[in-house]
Amino acid sequence: MSGRFLIVSDVDGTLLGDKAALEAFRQWWEPRRSAVLLAYNSGRFARSLKQSIECEGLPRPDALIGGVGTDIFDADASHCWCDWPPPSTSWDIGRVRQVLADDDRLALQESEFQSLHKTSYYACGAGPADLDQWRQSLADAGLAVDLVYSSSRDLDVLPAGVNKGSAAAYLAQRWEIAPERVIVCGDTDNDLSMFQRGFRGAVVANALPELKALDGPHVYHCQRAHAAGVLEGVAHWMSRS
């Protein structure tokens, strides 16, 4: 196993949100590139993340995980890791949309939020009973899927077992980094799966209640927000390794 660390961080609301804090994170990380790998893990796709790297001061990472864990690209968003996600015989995006098409609680999101391995809806104010009903309808249609609901609005339907957490685990395995040397950072419910893989987790101070409710020996609740919280959480876990 590698002696390096791996930081896997959400972008919007986590690293982004405070320009001065982001610059402090960049200045901390740049001299440590060889010892601390960095991957962004976002609901956005790689091309959109590349634009943020170019325009918003995000440091150039070692990999981009996009689409809520459904694709992995190199840092330039030019080369897709074609062995991710793993193939699934029960994933049929057309059938998913057909099953959910007539539900007036759902509105299909714009085309830029869709891909071959993710279909996304607006589902404002959905509750546990709604989610259970959608899961059952899809299961009854023979579809093995995961539902990720975040910010009381966004519903992502993904192939079963494909999410931000499994993509981060794949990355760590490929780079031979032990789980205790992987530090994940996030702020909303679509980051939850990253905190369920045995990694060391940092919940930034501006996180939504759904993530602040996390507890356990591998979860650190930062006192600071955005990139300052990421840096705080990373320092916390690195000092204990």
PALUM-256881 format. One record per residue: residue in three letters; x, y, z of N, C-alpha, C, O in turn. Coordinates in steps of 0.1 Angstrom, whole numbers, padded with zeros to 4 digits, always signed. Example, Ala and Ser with C-alpha at 12.3 -4.5 7.8 and 13.67 -1.06 7.14 Angstrom:
! PALUM-256881
ALA+0132-0057+0078+0123-0045+0078+0132-0033+0078+0142-0033+0085 SER+0128-0022+0071+0137-0011+0071+0129+0000+0079+0134+0011+0080 
//
This chain:
! PALUM-256881
MET+0008-0012+0000+0000+0000+0000+0009+0013+0000+0019+0013+0006 SER+0004+0023-0007+0011+0035-0008+0011+0043+0006+0001+0041+0014 GLY+0022+0050+0008+0022+0058+0020+0016+0072+0018+0017+0080+0027 ARG+0011+0074+0006+0005+0087+0004-0009+0088+0009-0015+0078+0013 PHE-0014+0101+0010-0028+0103+0014-0035+0106+0001-0030+0110-0009 LEU-0049+0105+0002-0058+0108-0009-0069+0117-0003-0076+0112+0006 ILE-0071+0129-0007-0082+0137-0004-0092+0136-0015-0089+0139-0027 VAL-0104+0133-0011-0115+0132-0021-0126+0142-0016-0133+0139-0006 SER-0128+0153-0023-0136+0164-0018-0147+0167-0028-0145+0168-0040 ASP-0159+0169-0023-0170+0176-0030-0165+0190-0034-0155+0195-0028 VAL-0172+0196-0043-0167+0209-0048-0177+0220-0044-0173+0229-0036 ASP-0189+0221-0049-0198+0232-0046-0203+0231-0032-0208+0221-0027 GLY-0200+0242-0024-0204+0242-0010-0194+0236-0001-0195+0238+0011 THR-0184+0230-0007-0174+0224+0001-0160+0231-0001-0156+0239+0007 LEU-0154+0228-0012-0142+0236-0016-0145+0250-0020-0138+0259-0017 LEU-0156+0251-0028-0160+0264-0033-0170+0271-0023-0177+0265-0016 GLY-0169+0284-0023-0178+0292-0014-0170+0303-0006-0177+0312-0001 ASP-0157+0302-0006-0149+0312+0001-0136+0313-0006-0127+0304-0005 LYS-0134+0323-0014-0122+0324-0023-0109+0325-0015-0099+0319-0019 ALA-0109+0332-0004-0097+0333+0004-0093+0319+0010-0081+0316+0011 ALA-0103+0312+0015-0101+0299+0021-0096+0289+0010-0087+0281+0012 LEU-0101+0290-0002-0097+0282-0013-0082+0284-0017-0075+0275-0019 GLU-0079+0297-0017-0065+0300-0019-0055+0295-0009-0044+0290-0011 ALA-0060+0295+0004-0052+0290+0015-0050+0275+0013-0040+0269+0016 PHE-0061+0268+0009-0060+0254+0006-0050+0251-0005-0042+0242-0004 ARG-0051+0259-0016-0042+0257-0027-0028+0258-0023-0020+0250-0027 GLN-0025+0269-0015-0011+0271-0011-0006+0260-0002+0006+0257-0002 TRP-0015+0254+0006-0011+0243+0015-0008+0231+0006+0001+0223+0009 TRP-0017+0228-0003-0016+0215-0011-0005+0215-0021+0001+0205-0023 GLU-0003+0226-0029+0006+0226-0040+0020+0220-0036+0025+0212-0044 PRO+0026+0224-0025+0039+0218-0022+0039+0203-0018+0049+0197-0017 ARG+0027+0198-0016+0025+0184-0011+0020+0175-0022+0016+0164-0019 ARG+0019+0179-0034+0013+0172-0045+0018+0157-0045+0010+0148-0048 SER+0031+0155-0043+0036+0141-0045+0032+0132-0033+0032+0120-0035 ALA+0029+0138-0022+0025+0130-0010+0010+0130-0007+0005+0121+0000 VAL+0003+0139-0013-0012+0140-0010-0019+0141-0024-0018+0152-0030 LEU-0025+0131-0028-0033+0131-0040-0046+0138-0038-0051+0138-0027 LEU-0052+0144-0048-0064+0151-0047-0074+0147-0058-0070+0147-0070 ALA-0086+0144-0055-0097+0142-0064-0109+0150-0061-0112+0151-0049 TYR-0115+0155-0071-0128+0162-0069-0139+0152-0071-0139+0144-0081 ASN-0150+0152-0063-0161+0143-0064-0174+0151-0063-0178+0156-0053 SER-0180+0152-0075-0191+0162-0076-0203+0156-0083-0202+0146-0090 GLY-0215+0163-0081-0226+0160-0089-0225+0165-0103-0232+0160-0112 ARG-0217+0175-0105-0214+0180-0119-0205+0170-0126-0199+0162-0121 PHE-0205+0172-0140-0197+0164-0148-0183+0170-0150-0181+0182-0147 ALA-0174+0162-0155-0160+0166-0156-0158+0179-0164-0150+0187-0160 ARG-0165+0181-0175-0163+0193-0182-0166+0205-0174-0159+0216-0175 SER-0177+0205-0166-0181+0216-0158-0170+0218-0147-0167+0230-0144 LEU-0165+0207-0142-0154+0209-0131-0142+0215-0137-0135+0223-0131 LYS-0138+0211-0149-0127+0217-0156-0128+0232-0157-0119+0240-0156 GLN-0141+0237-0160-0143+0251-0161-0141+0258-0148-0135+0269-0148 SER-0144+0252-0137-0142+0257-0124-0127+0258-0121-0122+0267-0114 ILE-0120+0248-0125-0105+0248-0123-0099+0260-0130-0090+0266-0125 GLU-0104+0262-0142-0098+0273-0151-0103+0287-0146-0095+0296-0148 CYS-0115+0288-0140-0121+0301-0138-0122+0305-0123-0123+0317-0120 GLU-0122+0295-0114-0125+0298-0100-0114+0295-0090-0116+0295-0078 GLY-0102+0292-0096-0090+0290-0087-0089+0277-0080-0080+0275-0071 LEU-0097+0267-0084-0095+0253-0079-0082+0248-0084-0078+0249-0095 PRO-0074+0242-0075-0061+0236-0079-0064+0224-0088-0074+0218-0087 ARG-0055+0222-0097-0056+0211-0107-0054+0198-0099-0043+0195-0094 PRO-0064+0189-0099-0063+0177-0091-0057+0165-0099-0052+0167-0110 ASP-0057+0154-0093-0052+0142-0099-0063+0134-0107-0060+0126-0116 ALA-0075+0136-0103-0086+0130-0110-0099+0137-0107-0100+0145-0097 LEU-0109+0136-0116-0122+0142-0115-0132+0131-0114-0133+0123-0124 ILE-0140+0130-0104-0152+0121-0103-0164+0130-0105-0166+0139-0097 GLY-0172+0127-0115-0183+0135-0118-0196+0127-0119-0196+0115-0118 GLY-0207+0134-0120-0220+0128-0122-0224+0119-0110-0230+0108-0112 VAL-0221+0124-0098-0225+0117-0085-0218+0103-0085-0224+0093-0081 GLY-0206+0103-0090-0198+0090-0089-0199+0081-0102-0194+0070-0102 THR-0206+0086-0112-0209+0078-0124-0198+0078-0134-0198+0070-0144 ASP-0188+0088-0133-0177+0088-0143-0165+0093-0136-0165+0101-0126 ILE-0153+0089-0141-0140+0093-0136-0132+0097-0148-0130+0090-0157 PHE-0126+0109-0147-0117+0115-0157-0104+0118-0152-0102+0120-0139 ASP-0094+0120-0160-0081+0126-0156-0083+0141-0153-0094+0146-0155 ALA-0073+0147-0149-0074+0161-0144-0078+0171-0155-0083+0181-0152 ASP-0075+0167-0167-0078+0176-0178-0092+0174-0184-0096+0180-0194 ALA-0100+0164-0178-0113+0160-0183-0112+0156-0198-0122+0157-0205 SER-0101+0151-0202-0099+0146-0216-0100+0131-0218-0102+0126-0229 HIS-0097+0124-0207-0096+0110-0208-0105+0103-0197-0103+0105-0185 CYS-0115+0096-0202-0124+0089-0192-0118+0076-0189-0113+0068-0197 TRP-0120+0072-0176-0115+0059-0172-0127+0049-0176-0137+0048-0169 CYS-0124+0042-0186-0135+0034-0193-0139+0022-0185-0149+0016-0188 ASP-0131+0018-0175-0135+0006-0167-0143+0010-0155-0146+0002-0146 TRP-0148+0023-0155-0157+0027-0144-0169+0035-0151-0166+0043-0160 PRO-0181+0032-0147-0186+0023-0137-0186+0008-0143-0185+0006-0155 PRO-0186-0002-0134-0187-0015-0139-0200-0018-0146-0210-0012-0143 PRO-0199-0027-0156-0212-0029-0164-0223-0035-0156-0220-0043-0146 SER-0235-0032-0159-0247-0037-0152-0257-0041-0162-0261-0034-0170 THR-0262-0054-0160-0273-0059-0169-0286-0054-0165-0296-0055-0173 SER-0287-0048-0153-0300-0043-0148-0302-0028-0149-0312-0022-0144 TRP-0292-0021-0156-0293-0007-0157-0299-0003-0171-0292-0007-0181 ASP-0310+0003-0172-0316+0007-0185-0322+0021-0183-0333+0022-0178 ILE-0315+0031-0187-0319+0045-0184-0332+0048-0191-0340+0055-0185 GLY-0335+0042-0203-0347+0045-0209-0359+0039-0202-0370+0045-0200 ARG-0357+0027-0196-0367+0021-0188-0370+0028-0175-0381+0029-0170 VAL-0359+0033-0169-0361+0041-0157-0370+0053-0159-0379+0056-0152 ARG-0367+0060-0170-0375+0072-0173-0389+0069-0177-0398+0076-0174 GLN-0391+0057-0183-0404+0053-0186-0412+0050-0174-0424+0054-0173 VAL-0406+0043-0164-0413+0040-0152-0417+0052-0144-0428+0053-0138 LEU-0409+0063-0144-0411+0075-0136-0418+0086-0144-0421+0097-0139 ALA-0421+0084-0157-0425+0094-0166-0438+0101-0162-0439+0113-0163 ASP-0447+0094-0156-0461+0099-0154-0462+0104-0139-0474+0107-0135 ASP-0452+0105-0132-0452+0109-0118-0452+0124-0117-0441+0130-0120 ASP-0462+0130-0113-0463+0145-0113-0455+0151-0101-0454+0163-0100 ARG-0449+0143-0093-0440+0148-0082-0426+0150-0088-0417+0156-0081 LEU-0423+0145-0100-0410+0146-0106-0410+0154-0119-0419+0154-0127 ALA-0399+0161-0120-0396+0169-0133-0382+0166-0137-0373+0168-0130 LEU-0381+0161-0149-0367+0157-0154-0359+0170-0155-0363+0180-0161 GLN-0347+0169-0150-0338+0180-0151-0332+0182-0165-0334+0174-0174 GLU-0326+0193-0167-0321+0197-0180-0311+0187-0185-0305+0180-0178 SER-0309+0188-0199-0301+0178-0205-0286+0178-0200-0279+0167-0200 GLU-0281+0189-0196-0267+0190-0191-0265+0183-0178-0254+0180-0174 PHE-0276+0179-0172-0275+0171-0159-0277+0156-0161-0278+0148-0151 GLN-0278+0152-0174-0281+0138-0177-0269+0131-0183-0261+0138-0190 SER-0268+0118-0181-0257+0110-0188-0262+0096-0190-0273+0093-0186 LEU-0254+0088-0196-0257+0074-0198-0259+0066-0185-0267+0056-0185 HIS-0253+0071-0174-0253+0063-0162-0260+0071-0151-0258+0068-0139 LYS-0267+0082-0154-0274+0090-0144-0285+0097-0150-0284+0103-0161 THR-0297+0096-0144-0308+0104-0148-0313+0112-0136-0314+0106-0125 SER-0315+0124-0137-0318+0133-0126-0331+0141-0127-0335+0144-0138 TYR-0338+0142-0116-0351+0149-0115-0351+0160-0104-0343+0159-0095 TYR-0360+0169-0106-0364+0178-0095-0375+0171-0088-0385+0167-0094 ALA-0373+0170-0075-0384+0164-0066-0385+0172-0053-0381+0167-0043 CYS-0390+0184-0055-0390+0193-0043-0398+0188-0032-0409+0184-0033 GLY-0392+0188-0020-0399+0184-0008-0403+0170-0006-0412+0166+0001 ALA-0396+0161-0014-0399+0147-0013-0396+0141+0001-0386+0146+0007 GLY-0404+0132+0005-0401+0126+0018-0398+0111+0017-0397+0106+0006 PRO-0395+0104+0028-0391+0090+0028-0401+0081+0021-0398+0072+0014 ALA-0414+0084+0023-0424+0076+0016-0424+0077+0001-0426+0067-0006 ASP-0421+0089-0004-0419+0091-0018-0407+0083-0024-0409+0076-0034 LEU-0396+0084-0017-0384+0077-0021-0387+0061-0021-0383+0054-0030 ASP-0394+0057-0010-0397+0042-0010-0406+0038-0021-0404+0027-0027 GLN-0415+0047-0025-0424+0043-0036-0417+0043-0049-0419+0034-0057 TRP-0408+0052-0052-0400+0052-0064-0391+0040-0065-0389+0034-0075 ARG-0385+0037-0053-0376+0025-0053-0384+0013-0056-0379+0004-0064 GLN-0396+0011-0051-0404-0001-0053-0408-0001-0067-0408-0012-0073 SER-0412+0010-0073-0417+0010-0087-0406+0005-0096-0408-0002-0106 LEU-0394+0010-0094-0382+0007-0102-0378-0008-0100-0375-0015-0109 ALA-0379-0013-0087-0376-0027-0085-0386-0036-0091-0383-0046-0096 ASP-0399-0032-0091-0409-0040-0097-0407-0041-0112-0412-0051-0118 ALA-0400-0031-0118-0397-0031-0132-0384-0039-0135-0380-0039-0147 GLY-0379-0045-0125-0366-0053-0127-0354-0045-0128-0344-0049-0133 LEU-0354-0032-0122-0343-0023-0123-0336-0022-0110-0342-0018-0100 ALA-0323-0025-0110-0315-0024-0098-0308-0010-0098-0299-0008-0105 VAL-0313-0001-0089-0308+0013-0089-0306+0017-0075-0311+0011-0066 ASP-0299+0028-0074-0297+0036-0062-0304+0049-0064-0302+0055-0075 LEU-0311+0054-0054-0316+0068-0054-0308+0076-0045-0305+0073-0033 VAL-0304+0088-0049-0296+0098-0041-0305+0110-0041-0307+0117-0052 TYR-0309+0114-0029-0318+0126-0028-0310+0136-0019-0306+0133-0008 SER-0309+0149-0024-0301+0159-0017-0308+0172-0018-0315+0175-0028 SER-0305+0181-0008-0309+0195-0008-0324+0197-0009-0329+0207-0013 SER-0331+0186-0005-0346+0187-0006-0351+0190-0019-0362+0196-0021 ARG-0344+0186-0030-0348+0190-0043-0343+0180-0054-0351+0176-0063 ASP-0331+0176-0053-0324+0168-0064-0325+0153-0062-0320+0148-0052 LEU-0331+0146-0072-0331+0132-0071-0323+0126-0083-0326+0129-0094 ASP-0313+0119-0079-0305+0112-0089-0307+0097-0089-0307+0091-0078 VAL-0310+0091-0100-0312+0077-0102-0299+0071-0108-0296+0075-0119 LEU-0293+0062-0102-0280+0057-0106-0280+0041-0106-0288+0035-0100 PRO-0271+0035-0114-0270+0021-0113-0267+0016-0099-0259+0023-0092 ALA-0272+0005-0094-0270+0000-0081-0255-0001-0078-0248-0007-0086 GLY-0251+0005-0066-0237+0004-0062-0228+0014-0068-0216+0014-0065 VAL-0233+0023-0076-0225+0033-0082-0229+0046-0076-0240+0051-0077 ASN-0219+0052-0069-0222+0065-0062-0208+0072-0059-0198+0067-0063 LYS-0209+0083-0052-0196+0090-0049-0187+0081-0040-0175+0081-0042 GLY-0193+0073-0031-0185+0065-0022-0178+0054-0030-0166+0051-0028 SER-0185+0047-0038-0179+0035-0045-0169+0040-0056-0159+0034-0058 ALA-0171+0052-0062-0161+0058-0071-0148+0061-0063-0137+0059-0068 ALA-0150+0067-0051-0138+0071-0043-0130+0058-0039-0118+0058-0039 ALA-0138+0047-0036-0132+0035-0032-0124+0029-0044-0113+0023-0042 TYR-0130+0030-0056-0123+0025-0068-0110+0032-0070-0100+0026-0073 LEU-0110+0045-0068-0099+0054-0070-0088+0050-0060-0076+0048-0064 ALA-0091+0048-0047-0082+0045-0037-0076+0031-0040-0064+0029-0038 GLN-0084+0022-0044-0079+0008-0047-0069+0009-0059-0059+0002-0059 ARG-0073+0016-0069-0064+0017-0081-0051+0023-0078-0040+0019-0083 TRP-0051+0033-0069-0039+0040-0065-0032+0033-0053-0022+0038-0048 GLU-0038+0022-0048-0032+0014-0037-0030+0023-0024-0020+0023-0018 ILE-0041+0030-0020-0041+0038-0008-0051+0032+0002-0062+0030-0002 ALA-0046+0029+0014-0054+0023+0024-0065+0032+0028-0064+0044+0028 PRO-0077+0027+0032-0088+0035+0036-0085+0045+0047-0091+0056+0047 GLU-0077+0041+0056-0074+0051+0067-0065+0062+0063-0063+0072+0070 ARG-0061+0062+0050-0053+0074+0045-0061+0081+0034-0055+0089+0027 VAL-0074+0078+0033-0083+0085+0024-0091+0094+0033-0098+0090+0042 ILE-0091+0107+0029-0099+0117+0037-0110+0123+0027-0106+0129+0017 VAL-0122+0121+0031-0133+0126+0022-0140+0138+0029-0141+0139+0041 CYS-0145+0147+0021-0150+0160+0026-0163+0163+0018-0164+0161+0006 GLY-0173+0167+0025-0186+0170+0019-0195+0179+0027-0192+0183+0038 ASP-0207+0183+0021-0216+0192+0028-0231+0188+0026-0239+0194+0032 THR-0234+0178+0017-0248+0175+0015-0250+0160+0014-0240+0152+0015 ASP-0263+0156+0013-0266+0142+0014-0260+0134+0002-0258+0122+0004 ASN-0258+0140-0009-0252+0132-0020-0237+0128-0017-0231+0121-0025 ASP-0231+0134-0006-0218+0130-0002-0218+0119+0008-0208+0113+0012 LEU-0230+0115+0013-0231+0105+0024-0224+0092+0021-0217+0087+0030 SER-0225+0087+0008-0219+0074+0005-0204+0074+0007-0198+0064+0009 MET-0197+0086+0006-0183+0087+0008-0179+0084+0023-0168+0080+0026 PHE-0189+0087+0032-0186+0085+0046-0190+0071+0051-0189+0068+0063 GLN-0193+0062+0042-0198+0049+0045-0188+0038+0040-0192+0026+0039 ARG-0176+0042+0037-0166+0033+0031-0154+0030+0040-0145+0024+0036 GLY-0155+0034+0053-0143+0033+0062-0133+0043+0060-0122+0042+0066 PHE-0135+0054+0052-0126+0065+0051-0127+0074+0063-0135+0072+0071 ARG-0117+0083+0064-0118+0094+0074-0126+0106+0068-0122+0110+0057 GLY-0136+0110+0075-0145+0120+0069-0144+0133+0076-0142+0134+0088 ALA-0146+0144+0068-0146+0158+0073-0159+0164+0068-0161+0166+0056 VAL-0168+0168+0077-0180+0175+0074-0178+0190+0076-0176+0194+0088 VAL-0179+0198+0066-0176+0212+0068-0187+0219+0076-0198+0214+0076 ALA-0184+0230+0082-0193+0237+0091-0206+0242+0085-0216+0243+0091 ASN-0205+0244+0072-0217+0249+0065-0226+0238+0059-0235+0240+0051 ALA-0223+0226+0063-0230+0214+0058-0245+0215+0061-0248+0221+0071 LEU-0253+0208+0053-0267+0207+0056-0270+0197+0068-0261+0189+0070 PRO-0281+0199+0074-0284+0190+0086-0283+0175+0083-0279+0167+0092 GLU-0286+0171+0071-0286+0157+0067-0271+0151+0068-0270+0139+0071 LEU-0261+0159+0066-0247+0154+0068-0242+0157+0082-0234+0150+0087 LYS-0247+0168+0088-0243+0171+0102-0248+0161+0112-0242+0160+0123 ALA-0258+0153+0108-0263+0143+0117-0253+0131+0118-0255+0122+0126 LEU-0244+0130+0109-0234+0118+0109-0227+0118+0122-0223+0129+0128 ASP-0224+0106+0127-0216+0104+0139-0207+0092+0138-0210+0083+0129 GLY-0197+0091+0146-0189+0079+0146-0174+0083+0146-0171+0094+0145 PRO-0166+0073+0149-0151+0075+0151-0144+0080+0139-0133+0086+0140 HIS-0150+0078+0127-0143+0083+0115-0149+0095+0109-0146+0099+0097 VAL-0157+0102+0117-0164+0115+0112-0159+0126+0121-0160+0126+0133 TYR-0153+0136+0114-0149+0149+0121-0158+0160+0116-0159+0163+0104 HIS-0164+0167+0126-0172+0179+0123-0164+0191+0124-0160+0195+0135 CYS-0161+0198+0113-0152+0209+0113-0159+0222+0119-0171+0223+0118 GLN-0151+0230+0125-0156+0243+0130-0156+0254+0119-0162+0264+0121 ARG-0149+0251+0108-0148+0261+0098-0156+0257+0085-0158+0245+0084 ALA-0159+0266+0077-0167+0263+0065-0159+0262+0052-0147+0267+0052 HIS-0165+0256+0042-0159+0256+0029-0145+0251+0029-0142+0242+0036 ALA-0136+0257+0021-0122+0251+0019-0115+0252+0033-0106+0244+0035 ALA-0118+0262+0041-0112+0263+0054-0115+0250+0062-0107+0245+0070 GLY-0128+0246+0061-0132+0234+0068-0125+0221+0062-0121+0212+0070 VAL-0123+0221+0049-0116+0210+0043-0102+0209+0048-0097+0199+0052 LEU-0095+0221+0049-0081+0221+0054-0081+0217+0069-0072+0210+0073 GLU-0091+0222+0076-0091+0218+0090-0093+0203+0092-0086+0196+0100 GLY-0102+0197+0084-0105+0183+0085-0093+0174+0081-0089+0164+0087 VAL-0086+0179+0070-0074+0172+0065-0063+0172+0076-0057+0162+0079 ALA-0061+0184+0082-0051+0185+0092-0054+0176+0104-0045+0170+0110 HIS-0067+0175+0108-0071+0167+0119-0068+0152+0116-0062+0146+0125 TRP-0071+0147+0105-0069+0133+0102-0054+0130+0099-0049+0119+0103 MET-0047+0139+0093-0033+0136+0090-0025+0136+0103-0015+0129+0104 SER-0029+0144+0112-0022+0144+0125-0024+0131+0133-0017+0129+0143 ARG-0034+0123+0129-0037+0111+0137-0033+0098+0129-0036+0087+0134 SER-0026+0100+0118-0023+0088+0110-0009+0082+0115-0005+0072+0110 
//
